[in-house]
Amino acid sequence: MKKIICFIFLLPVLINKAIACEVCERNQPAVLKGITHGSAAETRWDYLIVCSAIVIVLLSAFYCIKWVIRPGEKSDRHIKRVILNSEYHEG
């Protein structure tokens, strides 16, 4: 319960830190205004790198969740069958 209460009280502080300050907002391009801190991207390559990283992270998250929910191993020779099969256990 303490963790929930602390989180509720710290949430406005965390949100405030996530929103860009006035100086950063002024220096950002229109697409990123009010979202990010720091200097604007120097070239279009910076946007390409960031977009590529976002795509990789989203694909990784999608497949991670998908394979946790439905792993899809159906083979009797899969390693999990060897581990779970009781005849391989000693004792």
N, C-alpha and C positions, 0 to 999 in steps of 0.2 A: 504494500500500500504506500510505503514511503517513496518508492521509486516513481509511482504514478503521480503522486503529489509534486515531487521535485520536477518531474518532466513537465507537468502543467504550468508550474511557475517559471520554468526556464524556456518554455516554448516561445514566448514573445522575444526573448533575447536572441534565441537561435534564428528566428525569422528575420529580426532586425539585421543580424550579421550577414544573412544571405542576400539581402537587397542591396543594390549598389548605392554608394554614396553620391552626392551631387557632382563632385569632380569627375568621378569615374563615369557617371551617366552622361556627362557632357562630352567626354572623349570617345564614347562608344558609338559605333554605327547604329543606324535606326533599328536594325534587327535585334541588337543586344541591349538597347537602352533599358535601364532599370533592372537588368538581370545579373550582369557580371561586374566584378571588380577588376581593377587593373587597366592596363593600356589596351587599346584596340589592336586587333590583329594587324600585323605589318603587311602581309601579302595575302593573295588568294590561296597560296599553299597552306597557310595557317588554318584557314577554314576547311580545306580539304583534309588536312591531318585530323582536325577535331571531329569532322563528320565521319571520317573513316573509323576513328576510335569509338564513336557513339554507335555506329553500325555493328562493330565487333562486339561491344559490350551487350547490346540488345540481343544479338544472335546467340551469344554465349548464355545469357540469362534465359532466353526462350528454350534452348536445348537442354539446359540444366534442369529447368522445371519440368519439361516434357519427359525427360528420361528418369526423373525421380518419380513422377506419377505413373508412367507406363514404361518400364524398362524394356520389355519386349524380348527377353531371353527365353526361348522355348526349347532349346537343345538339351538333350539329356546329358551331354558331355560338357556343358557349360561349367565353369569353375565354381559357381555357387552351388551346383548340385553335388559336387565332390565335397565341398565343405559341409553342406547340410545333411548329407547322407550319413546315417548313423553307423554303417559298417566300416567307415574309415576312421572313426574315433577310437582311440585307445582306451582301455580300461574297462 
